[in-house]
């Protein structure tokens, strides 16, 4: 059953419709390991998918990074970490995991 996106305000929603839509939303959630992009030189990283604004979570060695303090989003599939040139770049051996909701 395909998902529905034509719900009206205050429409009664059947549980079957809700399950299908939740499955669709969950299928859009991505967790990607970008560790292979770390090379001690670059500070701009690309995700394999375009993501919705404000849905990205970036983890360095398992620690959640904070937007505007630790990283900045440059485009729908690009982010820069660290922000300040004086901060140390990610080093080979560190883990970089990114979670986001991808655009269909």
C-alpha positions in Angstrom: 0.0 0.0 0.0 1.6 3.4 -1.0 1.8 6.1 1.6 -0.7 8.9 1.7 0.2 12.6 1.8 -3.2 14.0 1.1 -4.6 14.1 4.7 -6.9 17.0 5.5 -6.8 19.0 8.7 -8.6 17.1 11.5 -9.4 14.1 9.2 -10.0 10.8 11.0 -7.0 8.6 10.1 -7.3 4.9 10.0 -4.6 3.0 11.8 -3.6 1.2 8.6 -2.9 4.6 7.0 -0.8 5.7 10.0 1.3 2.5 9.9 2.0 2.9 6.2 3.0 6.5 6.7 5.2 5.8 9.7 6.9 3.1 7.7 7.5 5.6 4.9 8.9 8.2 7.3 11.2 5.7 9.0 12.5 4.5 5.6 13.7 8.1 5.0 15.9 8.0 8.2 19.5 7.3 7.2 22.6 6.5 9.3 25.8 6.8 7.2 29.4 6.2 8.2 31.5 8.9 6.6 34.7 7.8 8.4 36.4 6.9 5.0 36.2 10.6 4.0 38.5 11.7 6.8 42.0 12.3 5.5 43.6 14.8 7.9 43.2 17.5 5.3 39.6 18.2 4.3 37.0 19.8 6.5 34.0 19.6 4.2 32.1 16.4 4.0 29.4 15.1 1.6 26.5 12.8 2.4 25.3 10.3 -0.3 21.8 11.8 -0.1 20.2 15.2 0.1 18.8 15.8 3.6 16.0 18.0 5.0 17.2 21.1 6.8 17.6 20.7 10.6 17.5 16.9 10.5 21.2 16.1 10.5 23.0 14.8 13.5 26.8 14.4 13.4 28.7 12.2 15.7 32.5 12.3 16.0 33.8 9.3 18.0 30.3 8.8 19.3 29.8 12.3 20.6 27.0 14.4 19.2 28.3 17.6 17.6 26.4 20.9 18.0 25.4 23.0 15.0 27.0 26.4 14.7 29.5 25.5 17.5 31.1 22.3 16.1 29.8 22.2 12.5 27.9 24.2 9.9 25.7 22.9 7.1 26.8 24.3 3.7 24.2 22.7 1.4 21.6 19.9 1.4 24.3 17.3 1.3 27.4 19.1 2.6 28.7 20.2 6.0 31.9 21.6 7.4 33.5 20.4 10.6 35.3 22.1 12.4 34.0 25.6 11.7 37.1 27.6 12.8 40.3 27.1 10.8 42.3 27.2 14.0 40.5 24.1 15.3 42.1 20.7 14.6 40.7 18.9 11.6 39.3 15.4 12.0 42.1 12.9 12.0 42.4 9.4 10.5 41.3 7.0 13.2 38.4 9.1 14.3 34.8 7.9 13.5 32.3 10.2 11.7 28.7 9.0 11.7 25.9 11.1 10.3 22.1 10.6 10.7 19.5 12.5 8.8 16.1 12.3 7.0 16.8 12.1 3.3 14.8 13.9 0.7 12.8 11.6 -1.6 
